[in-house]
């Protein structure tokens, strides 16, 4: 039977911070990584001369930042490394956590929740907790209701002479699914076109190699995957026996802190 006791260690978090946690929407992976950071910081006392100490009010001073390795994150959360890397990146983008660069990377909570940039419940703005003005929260006028928008999109789809709306054409863009580690929206028409352009290359085999490479490099994500695929194929040479030579793209920087961007051909 589990019998946790506060005397065995606890996380001291201000109620004001907890109140803000109750209002924000995070993914399950982001919550797990965030609690891992809280466990490694507010779950431990800061040391002075090798010993924990109290502040002027008599409270134990807890850690604000801590060097947390990916192996520690994996042990605490049970998540795979690429999921952890993506969750950390999103938490940093939302300014919910802080990161200190140096010989050792440290993480901690951004306790100034006014700086958080995240959608919150109850008509809260993306920064801070100021209610939205009435002109933003008031109902849409009749001429732009959701039903009419849906009807317009349906009519445009049925009319072959009209171009598809942006929402539809965007969905046809080639993407990479980080859950299945597979490309999406690659049509047979595109594969046929690539096969005609790269006669000595097994296109489907190269696509599989790309998926494996992207799965192994969670920090390498691109805005234009069709450009990434064509660039890969352009630099892949077919062998005399019809098999492809080994191709491994290498960027100038390969670390967990690599910024997501399209890498020009000259940088591979």
Residue, then its C-alpha position, 0 to 999 in steps of 0.5 A: x500500500x502506498x503511503x506518501x508523506x509530506x515529510x518525505x519530500x514535497x513540491x512547494x508551489x504557490x496557490x497563485x501558480x496552481x490557479x493559473x495551471x487550472x486555466x491553461x490548456x497543455x497536451x499530456x506530454x507537455x504536462x508530464x515534462x512540466x511536472x518533471x521540471x517542477x519535481x527537479x526544482x521545487x521538489x528540492x531545497x537550494x543548498x548554501x555551504x552544502x546544506x539546505x537553508x530557510x528564507x527570512x520568513x522561515x520557509x525552506x528555499x527551493x531550487x529555481x533551476x536545475x540541470x535536467x538531462x534527457x535520461x532524467x526526463x525519460x525516467x521521470x515521464x516514461x516518454x521517448x526522447x523525441x516526444x520530450x524534445x518536442x514538449x520542451x520546445x513547445x513549453x519554451x515557445x509558450x514561455x511557461x518554462x525557462x532555459x539557461x544555456x551554458x556548459x550544462x543546460x538548466x530548466x525551470x518554471x517561469x513563475x511570472x505567469x503574465x509572460x505566459x503565451x498560451x490560450x486559456x479558458x474563460x475568454x483570456x488573452x494569449x498573454x496574461x489574464x486580461x479579459x478580451x474586449x466586448x467587440x471581440x467576444x460578441x457574436x458574429x453577425x448573421x452574414x458571417x455565421x459558421x453555417x454559411x461559411x460551411x455552405x460556401x466551402x461546400x459550394x466551392x468544392x462542388x464547382x470545379x471552375x472555382x479554386x479550392x479554398x485555402x483551408x482545403x488546399x492547405x490540407x493537401x500539403x505534404x506533412x510528417x506525422x510525429x506519432x506514426x513517423x510517416x509522410x501524409x498527403x503524398x499522392x500517387x501522382x507525385x510519386x509518378x512524377x518523381x519516378x519520371x524525374x529520377x529514373x535510377x532511384x527507387x522513390x518509395x524506398x527513399x521515402x521510407x529512408x526519409x521517414x526513418x531519418x526524420x524519426x531519428x532527428x525529432x528537432x529537424x522539422x520543415x515547413x515545406x516537405x515537398x522541397x525536402x523530398x525533392x532535395x533529398x532525391x536530387x542528391x541521391x544517386x542510383x547504383x548500376x544494379x538499380x539499388x540506391x547508394x546510401x544517403x544520410x543528410x547531415x546539417x551543420x548543427x545537430x543538437x536538441x537545441x537546433x532551431x526548426x527551419x528549412x535547410x538549404x541544399x548547400x548546408x547538407 
